[in-house]
């Protein structure tokens, strides 16, 4: 592999012979003598004369009298295109001569093996005649099937006495640009001023120049002092008239009929160079001797026009040049793209204009470029490549698909269940907080119920009587009682009222309610239960997610079935809490809410009992509510099925409850839910609506297989859902899932940073890096598993963020291998 990025080509002319001397690497050298074609100078002069005739108005330099032209109108555009073609044909034919084959071959071979984006050829010409030729269009790699863009031709001066000031790591400030506007006679700098001002976001721009009635001596002094200013400049722009001179290094027209020679500015330019001046751009005519002199002084790079340049061409060139420069490209790249713009986009309007710009550069200098701010630099580096954009779009879209989220969430919860058991973090509970009385198929058959939809009220009454006899004090009925059964409604009402009126403490009832498809509230019939002494909760479920409590500012919003059972259970532990009374004249739910909010406001000692109910986690947060608009469930607490069902509830078939005289000594401390037990008709709008497939919740299946392999039920009932939610509220177990979408964003930042900065460049270190990243990914996984189980109860997603991180790592490694 080549370990250099430049060749140095010196071209000397002695009469009709040109000596091409190529040097590179560690002293390698190649010399070739080539005859200079007489016709080349003639064709160049013809092209130059026609070029000046076409652009004879508004040139940024003085042109000698070319003589009178023929009277008839002449199509100078067509003649210029023809003259350019003939001139360049002869120029390319000379450069493709057999004598130069070894030089072309050596450069092409180096370009093929070069690891850098570009191979620079520094050209030095011994005479002005040679320097006037457009060496930048030399297509060195064409015959070797190389892209011409891989080889860049840049010029340098014969004499380079001044030393280049090192600027590496020296300029954390915004780039400083000095703009000198010279003689504007016949010109217009308005467009250029606006273009340069557009750099204000990237640089500090200062304008100086001639103004009408300004004293010339003061103007000269101002220019000299400003150039050598103590603050220092990074780049110098000049716009106006300029010309070549033999002894003074060129001259700049700073005012009408007034010029400053480069030799007069030499002390100021040397001071400016020592204070950081790296680049100069002369958007003016005939700048070859100017560039030679500035490079000789030690200025790093100088962009000039080798020929007179039309005002409009100068404007178009500068606009495009500054646009590319503002994209943080280097000066050479900016000049090349500006030239290509003139050639491709503007060649019909401004023929041959692309041949005029040239860049001179000191071989020991780095190319100047504007430096982005820290934020812009980071942002630019984080912008994904096309491959990254495609892969990340796929991952981000996947992370936003609710079915995919639900699938990944439940598999993660399965992982958490396994982790709990393997690490011995399964709590032992003597009596679970919920007793789930299930009216299953066996119960229906034993009771000889022909159609369980709707469920027979007599049967519900018998269950309530049995529970009341065993001192149950909190009963939830997970059945809609919104339709009349005249023969048995009164029987059920009598059983309920008898339980509420029991002593020493009344039994609390929470009934099921929900909205139908017409947004009408379906509620318990008033002849069965009065809401002045009973409660009614929403039974609608969001599979996998908790039902949240309404906001304090929305008192009319219904509470969920499970939260009312939890609240009632906790209120029963407080002596002065509201109790259900058959003669109550006010809404019992409102009494409870008011009492709860008073506890929160007063901060009384009993408030810890309600921690889970008054915590922010149990209420809808702004970010969660906003995510609903995007069809997302961001930070909505989930149901933690990684907890064994035995910890949350105990099930008993309804028929067994009726047949056993003694149920449980702890029934007064438990919450009882009477619910469908998985029979096919269970549901509101359609049969089986209350039955969820256990395959959608693999953690439940895992626990059933572990605790009771005989249980082959494929159903998770709505009652079991409610039991889990009650357990979470009672134990303050509300797990907040961090969205995959967010964590993928974090993984993008980490992965991109690792691929840009931390991955070693040496192949030998790549296995070590992979091992380290694998370990880090594993540690993150263990932390996320434990964080989920801990009191913090945060679910950090692992799979998609890890895939994102590894995509960046593997892409970086594969890209490096392909570059080797």
N, C-alpha and C positions, 0 to 999 in steps of 0.2 A: 504493500500500500504506500502511496505517496504521502510524505509527511510535510509537504509544502503546498502553498496555495497560489503561487505567483511565478511568472516568467518575466524576464527583463529583456526587451528587444530594442536594440539601438540600431538606427538606420542612418548611415552616413553616405553622402553623395560626393564623389570626386569626378567631375566632368560628367560622362555618360554612364558611370558605373556606380551602383549602390552596394554598400557593404552592410549585410544584415548580420548582426551579432546577437545570438540568443544565449542567455545565461540563466541558470536555475540551480536549486538545491544547494549542495555543498561544493560549489566551485565548478559545476559542469558548464561547458561552454561549446557553442556551435557557431561557426562563421560561414557565410555564403556570399559570393559576389554575384550580383544580378545586373544585367544591362538595363539602364533606365530608358523606357520607350520615349522617343522624341514626340510621338503623337499624343502622349498623355498630357503634357504641358499645354499643347495646343488645344486639346479638347477641354481641359480644365478652364482655360482662358475664355473659350467660346461659351462654355456653360456659365462662367462668372459674368460675362458681359450681358448675356441674355437674362440671367438672374437679376442683375442690377436694373436692367431695363423694365423687367416685369414689376419689380418692387421699387420703382424709382421715387415714389412719394412716401413720406413719413418714415424714412430710414433713420436709424439711431446712430448715424455716423456720417462723416463727410466723404463724398464720392467724387473722384476726379472727373473732369469733363470728358465724357466718352465720345464726343463728336455728335454731329447732327444725324438724325435717323431719316430713313426714306419717308417721303411724304405720304404714300398710301398707308392705310391702317394695317397694322401687323398683329397677328394672333400670337402675342408673346407667351401665352399659356401653353399653346401647342408646341411652340419652338423650345420653350424651357423643358417641357417633358421629353422632347426628342433629344435635346442637348444633354440632359441628365442621363438618359438611357445610354447614349453613345459614350459619354465620359465614364460612367460606372462600368460599362462593358469592357472598356479598355483597361480600367483600373483592376477589375476582377481578373481579367485575362493575365495581366502582369503578375498578380499575387498568386495565380494558379500555375505559374511557370514551374518547370521541372526542377530548376535550381533551388526553389524554396520548398520542395517536397519534404526533405528531412526535417526542416523546421516545423512544417505543418504536422508531420507525423509525430514528432516528439511532443508537441502541444496536445494533439488528439489523444495519444496514449496516456498522457498525464491526466487529461480530463476524464477519461474512462475510469481510471483508478482513483481519482480524487474522492475523498470522503466528504468534502465540503460542497455546499450547493453551487459554488462558483469557482472558476479558475481565472485569476486576473492576469492580463498581459499588459505590463507597463511598457509603453512605447515612447522612445525618445528620438526626435528627429534633429538632424544636424543643421538643416537649412529651413528657412521660412517656406520655401517652395514645397518641400516635403511635408512640413507641418500643416500646410493648407489642405492637404488631401484628407478625405474623410475615412481615416483608418478604422473608425468605429463600425463601418459596414463590412469589414473583412470577414467573410464566412469561412473561418478556418476549419471548422469541423464538418462541413457539408459532405465532402468526399469520403469521410469516415463514418457517415451515418450518425453524427452527433447533433444534438439540438444546439442551435446557435446560442440559445440563452444560457448554456452552461459555461460559455467562455465570454468573459467581459474584457473589453479593451479600454484601458485608461491611459492617459498621457502623463508624462512627468518631464521635468525640466532637465536641460543638459547640466546646468550648474545648480547645486543644492548645498549652499554653504551654511545656511541657517539650520539650527537644530529644532526638531519638532518638540513642542512642549507636551509632556505626558498629561493626559486628562483623565485617565482611568481612576474611578472612585473619587474624583475630585469635585464633581459637580452635582451635589444633591439638590441644587436650586433649580427653579424653573429656568429654561434656556432664555438667554438674553439676546435679542436681535436688534442690530442697528441698521436702519434703512436710510441711505443717503439718496435723496431725489435731486438729480442734477438739472441741467438745462432742459426745459420742457418745450423749447421752441419747435413747433410743428408736431409735437407729441401730446399725449394725454395719459397722465399717470393715475387717473381715477380708478380704473379697474384694478390696477396693481395694488393701490392703497387698500382697497376693499379686500383683495385676496390675502394680503399680508396681515391685515387686521383680523382675519378669520383664524389666525394662529394664536390669538389672545388666550384661548383656553389652554394652550400648550406652552406658551412662551410670553415673556415680557418684551413688547415691541416699542422701540423708540424711533421717531421720524425726525430727521433734520434735512435742510436743503434750502435752496434759493427761493426767495419771495420777492415780488416786485418792490422796488425802492430799498432793498436791503444792501447795506454797504459791503462791497466785495471783500475788502480786507477782513472785516468782521466775520464774513461767511467763511473765508479760508481758515481763520483762527478757530472758529466754532467747530469746523469739520475736524481739524487736527486734534483739538482738545477732546472732542467727544470720542474720536477713535481710540485715543489713549486713556480714556476715562478710568478712574480707579475701580469702578464697579466691574469692569471687564465685560467682554462680549463673547458669545459663542459663535455667532454667525453674522456676517456683514453682507447686506444687499446694496447693490447700486443699480439705479435705473436712470437712463439718460443717454447722452451722446458720449462715445469714447472712440479712441483710435490707437493704432500702433505707432510706436516711435522706436528708433534704433538705439538711442543712448539712454533714455530716461525711463524705460520700462513701460511706456504707454502713457496716455493722458485721459483724464476724465473731464467732460464738460460740465462744470458745476453751475454755470450761469451763462446767459447769452454772451458769446465771444470771450468767455473766460474758461480756462482749463487749469487743472492741477495735475502735475505729472506724478507718477508713482514714486519717483525718486524724492519728490518733495514730501510725500506722505510716508517715506520709508521709516523714519524714527518712530512715528506714531504707530505704524503697523507692527513694528518689532515689539513695542511696548504692549500693544493689544494682544499680540501672540503670546507674550510672557504672562499675560493676565487671562489667558484662556481662549483667545480667538482661534477657532479651528477651521472655519469654512468661510469662503467668500463666494458670492454669486453676482456676476456682472451681466445683467440683462441689457446689454448694450452691444455695440458693434466692434468688430476687429479686436478681439481680446487676447490674441495669442501671446503677445509680448507682456501683457498685464499678468497673465497666468504664469508665464515663465518666471517673472520677477518675484511674484508672491511665493511661489514654491521655493525659489532660491532663498527667500527670507525665512523660510521655515513654516509658512502657513500650511496646514495639513492638506487641504483640498480647495480647489478653485474651479468653479463652473463658469465658462465663458462662451461667447459666440465667435466663431472664427471669421465670419463674414459679416457685412452689414446686415442688419435684421430689421424687418418691417415692424412698425409699432404694434399692429394687430397680432402679428405672429409672436412678438415678445410677450404680449398679454396672454395669448392662448398657452404658450409654453409655461409661463410662470404660474398660471392658474392650475394647470395639471400637475406641475412640479410640486407646488405647495400642498395640493390635495393628497398626493402620495406621501409627502414628507409628514403631513399631519397624521398619517396612519402608522407613524413610527418606523417607516422604512428608511434605509440609509440614503445618503445623498446620491450615490451612484445609481442605486435602484430607482430612485425618484427621477433622475435625469433620463435613464433608459426608457422608463414608462412614458415620460413626457414626450420623448422623441418618437416612440411608437404611436402615441396619440396623434401627433402631427402627421405621421406617415399614413396611418390607417384611417383615422377619422377626418382629417383636415387636408389630405393631399390634393383633392380637387380644388379646394379653395386656396391653399398655400403650398403649391408644388415646390419640392426641393427643400422646404423649410426644415425637415427632419435631419438633413445632412449637416446643419450648422452648429448645434450645441456640442460641446466637448467638456470632459472633466479632466482636470489635472490633479494629480495626487502625489503627495510625498510617499515614497515606498515604505517608510517606517511609521506611517500614521494609520490609526484606525479610522474607519469611515464614520463621519458624523451622522448622528440621527437624534431627533428629539426624544427625550426620555419621558415616558408617561408618569403621571403621579402614582403614588403607591397604590391607591385604590384602582386606578385605571390599569395599572400593570397587572395587578392580581386578577382583575376582571378579564383582561385580555387573555391571560394565560389559562383562565378557567373556561373560556369559550370552547365548547366541544368541537372536535373534528367531525367530519361527515359520518364516519364509522361510529364514533361515540354518540352522536346525536341520534342515529337510528336505534342503537342498542338501548340508550337511556330512554328514548321515547317509548319503546316497547315495555321496558320495566316500569316506567311511570304510569303508563296506561293500565298495565296489569294491576298495579297497586291501587288504582281507582275503581276497578270493577268489583262491585259488591259481592257477587257470587264467588269470585276468586278470593276476596278478603275473608268471606265466611269460611271457605274451604281451608285456607291457610290458618285462620284463627283457631278453628276446632282441632286441626292437627297439632298446632302449638300447645293447646290446652291438653291434648293427649300426652304430649311430651312432658308437660308440667306434672301430670298425674303420675307418669312413670318415674320422673325425677323425685317426686314426693316420696314414693314408696321405696325407691332405691336408697334414698338418703335418710329414711326413717323419720320423715317430717309429717306423718299422718297422725293427726290428733285422735286421742281416744275419748269418746263421749259416752257417758253412761246412759243418758237419756237425750235423744235429739230434741230440738226445740219444737218440731212440728210432728203431729200425728196426722197422717194422710189416710182418711177413710175412703177407700176406693169402691165405687159401685161398678164391679166388673161383670163379665159374662156369667160367672157362677152365681153371683148375687142376684142378677136379673132372673136367671133360671130358677133359683131356689124360691124367689119371691113370686114366681109365676107372672112376671110382667111381660105382656105380649109385645108392647111397643114402648121402648124407653125414651122416646122422643115425642113430647116432653116427658120427663121423669115423673112418676106418680108421686103426688104430694103426700099421700098416706105413708109411703115408704120413707120419705124424707122425715116425716114427723116421727116415725118409729126410731129412726137413727138419732134424732135430736133428743127424744125422751131417754134413749139408752145412754147417750153422752151426758145428759144433765144428771141422770141418776148416779153417774160416776164422777160428778163434780167438775165437768168441763166448764171453763169460764170464758173461753174465747173460741167462737165457732165461725168459720167462714164457709159459705155455701157457694161453690163454684158452678152454680146452675142459674140460668136466667129464669126468673119467676115472673115473667111479664105477660103470660097467657093464663086465662081462667081455667080452672078445673073445679066446677061448681060443687061437685060431690065431695071434694077433699080439701079445698082451700081453707075452709074453716077449721078442719082438723089440724092442718099445718100451723095455722095462725094460733090456735089454742096452745100447741106445743111450744111455739116460740115465745108467746107471752108468758106462759108458765115458767119457762127458763129465765126470762128477763126478770120475773117477779120472785125468783128463788132467793133464799136467804142462806147464810148471812150476806153473801155477795151476789149481785146479779150476773147472769151470763150475757156476754156481749155477742152481738151478731153482725157480721159483715156479709152483705149480699153482693151478687155479681151484677154489673151493669156495663153497658157498652153502647156505642153508636152503630146504627144500621147504615146501609149504603145511602140512605137519604139524609144522613146526619141527624137522625132522630134518636133521642136517648131512650134506650130500652132499660127499664128499671123494675124493681120488685113492685108487685101490685099493692096498693095501699090497704086492701083488705087482708093482706098477709102480714105486712110489717109496716110500721110507721117510721119515717126517717127522723122523727123527733126523738126516738129512743133506739134507733138502729143505724147502721152505716151501709154505704153502698160504694163499691170501688170498681174502677175500670179493669176489665179482665183481658183486654186486647194485648197481645204479646208481640214483641220484636225478637224473633228467634236468635238466641245467643246473647241478647243484650238486656240489661236491667230496665225496669220501668222507673223513670225518674219522677221526683216529686215536683209539683207545680211551684212556680215562683211565688214569693210572698205577695207580689204586686198583682197576682192573678187569683184572687180568692174564689172565684167562680169555677176555676178549672178543677176537674175531678182528680182525686187521688187514686192511685192504683189499688187494686184489691190487696196485694201483698203489703203495701206500706200502711194501709189502714189497720190490717191485722197486727202489724208490728207496733204501730202507735198505740192501739188499744191495749195490747199486751203490756206495754211499758207503763201506760197510765194506770193500769190496775195495781201497780206497785206503789202508787202515790196516794196517800190518804185523802188529800183535798182535791183530787182530780175529779172532773165531771164523770158521772155515772149514768147509765141508761135508766130512765124512769118512765113508766107507762103513761104517767100524767104530764110528761114534759110538753111545753108549748113552743119550744124553739128547736131549730135544726140541730141535731146532736153532732153532726159533722162540724158545723160552725163552732159549737161549744168547744170541741176538741182542738180545732185549729187555733182559736183564740187563746186557749190555755197554753198551747205549745209555743206560740209566738211571744206570749207574756214571759214564759220561762227564758226564752232566748234574749229578750230585751232586758229583763231584770237580772240576768246572770246569777240566778239563785243556785244553791248548792245542788239541787236535784237536776240541773241542766245536763251534767254528764250522761244521764240516762238517755238523753235524746241526741247524743253526739252525732250518730249516724243520720238522724232525720234532719238535723239542722246544718249538717256539713255541706260545703259547696259541692262535694262530689255527688251527693244525692239529688242535686238540683241541676237543671239544664244550664250549662255555661254558654256564654256568648259564642265562643268558637264552635261549640257543638251545634248550636242552633243555626249558625251561618252555614255550617257544613251540610245541614239537611237540604239547603238550597242547591247544593252540588251533588245531591244524592249520596252523601257520605255520612259516616257515623264517627267523626273525629272526636276522640277522647270521651266517647260515651261509655260509661262503665259496662263491663261485660259480666255474664253469669259464669262463675268460676266452677266449671265442672271437673276441675282437677281435684276438688274436694270430694271425698267419698260420699255417696248418697246417705250412708249410715250416719254421717256427721250432721246432715241437714234434716233428715226426716226418717220416720218409721212408717211403713205402710201396713194397713190392715184391711182385708176385704170387708165389705159392709155386712155380708152374711155372717162372718165370724164375729164381728162386733155384736150383732144381735143375739148370737148363740152363747157367747161367753158372759158369765155374770161379772167377773172381775177383769178389767182391761189393764189398767196401769195405775199404780199408786201416785205417779207423778202427773196424771192427767190435768189437775188444776193448774200446773205450771206450764203446760204445753198449749200450743195453738193448734186447733183442730180444723182441718179442711175436709169438707165433704165434696168429693169431685168424681167425675167419670173415671173409670179404671181401665180405659183402653178398648171399650166395646166399639163396634164399627159405626154406630149411629151417632157417636159423641161429636158434637159440633153445633154451631149456630146456623150459619147460612148453608152449610152442606155437611153431609155425613163424613165422619172421620177428621173433621177440621181440628178437633182437640187432640188428635194423635199425631205425634211427630216421629219420623223415622229415626231410630237410634243410630243408623249408619251415618247420619249427618252429624252425630255427636259421639265420636269414637271414644272419648274419655269415659262416657257413661257405659258404653259397651265394655271397655277395659275393666272398670270397677265391678260390673256385674259378673264378668268372667272370673275375676279374682275372688270375689266375696261369695258368689253363689253360681257356680258353673251350670247348675241345673236350670237356672232362669234363662230361658231362650226367647224371652219377649223381645220383639223388634220395635216396641213402641215406647216413646217417652211422652207421658201425658202432660196436659196443661197444668194439672194439679202439682206434678213434680216440679214444673217450672216455678210455680208460685212458692213452693216449699223452699227451693233454692234461694229465691229472692228474699224471702223472710229470713232465712239463715244469714244471708249477707248483711241485711239491715240490722239484725240483732247483734251480730258479731263485728259490725263496722268493717266488713270485708267487701270493699268496692274497688275492683281492679280497673285502673285506667289504662287503656291501650294507646300507646303512642302510634300515630298513623305511619304506615309503611312509606307513604309518599314523603313525609318529613324526613324519615331516617334514610331514605334513598338519597335525599338532598345532602344530608350529612356525609353519607358514604361517597357521594360524588366529590365533595370537597376534599375528603381524606384521600380517596383514590387518586384524584388528579394531582394532589400535592405530592403523594408518594411517587407517582410516575414521573413527575417533573423534577423533584429535588432529592428524594431519599434513596431511590433505587440505584445501586452501584452500576457504573458503566462497564466494569470488568465482568466478563462472562463467568470467571471463576467464583465470583461472589453471589451469583444468582441463586444457586441452591440454598445457600445460607439465608438469603433474603426470603425465599419461599418458605423455609422452615419457620423463620421468625414470624412472618405474616400468618402462617397457619396456626402457630401457637397463639398469636394475638387474637385471631378470629375465634379460636376455641375458648380462650379466656373470656372474651366478650360474651360468647354463648352461655358460659357458666354463670357469669355475673347477671345476665339477663334472666336466667332460670331462677336464681336465688332472689333477685330483686322482685320478681313476680310473687314469690311465696312470702317474702318478708312483709313486715307491717307497712312498708312503703307502698306495696301493691301497684307496681308500675309494670306494664308489659312492653318491653322493648323488642320490636321485631328483629328477627335474626336472619331469616332466609334471604329475602330480597335485598336488604342492605349488604349482606355478605356476597351475594352474586354480583352486585354492583361493584364492590371493592375489588373482587377478584377479576372482574372484567378489565378494570383499569390495569391491574398488576400484570395479568397475562398479556394484555395488548401491548404494554410497554416492553415486556421481555421479548415478545415475538417481533415487534418493530425493531428492536436492537439487533436481534439475530438476522433479520432481513437486511439490515444496513451493514453487517459485517462481511 
